[in-house]
Amino acid sequence: MSRNAAIINTYLHAYDEIEKEIEGLTEEQLKWKAAPASWSVTEVLAHLADHSIVVSFRIREILAGSEARLPAFNQDAWVAGQKANDGRAQDIIAAAKALAGYNGLLFDRLTDEDWNKTGINFKGEPVAVAGIVPAFVAHVQTHLAQIRRIKQGNTDSFNTSCTI
């Protein structure tokens, strides 16, 4: 794991960064949407948890030597179908952190050979386990920026104690 230690550490603490970003927000603020088709902060969190599930599955498919294409998912349909905005942000984060921790236990057992194993993504492109983790970390950063934009768009309902 040593060659991947920094990115794994970032992966394992990604949800800590998210928690800091949403600290002090009320349930109303977490569920606020700029428009019916846009996502709330809670829905962004649900999407990240869903993405964690998919990433976990993809890694395990690669390690198992599966020749099946790694799955994609319809993020908007998943968020809408599970009524994500009716959930609680802290519950979603707790579940995602638990999954990240479980993946961390797996990462500790992987050899260099395991990290270099590849599968074929839904686009038909090869992807290595070693590329999946940094891609997820970058994905989290994209959605942290989205959360910040949502907060800025909702400045009227955010009190002055919030970091905007």
Buried (B, 14 or more C-beta within 10 A) or exposed (E): BEEBEEBBEBBBBBBEEBBEBBEEBEEEBBBBBEEEEBBBBBBBBBBBBBBBBBBBEBBEBBBEEEEEEBEEBEBEEBBBEBEBBEBEBBEBBBBBBEBBEEBBEBBEEBEEEBBEBBBBBEEEEEBBBBBBBBEBBEBBEEBBEBBBEBBEBBEEEBEEEBEE
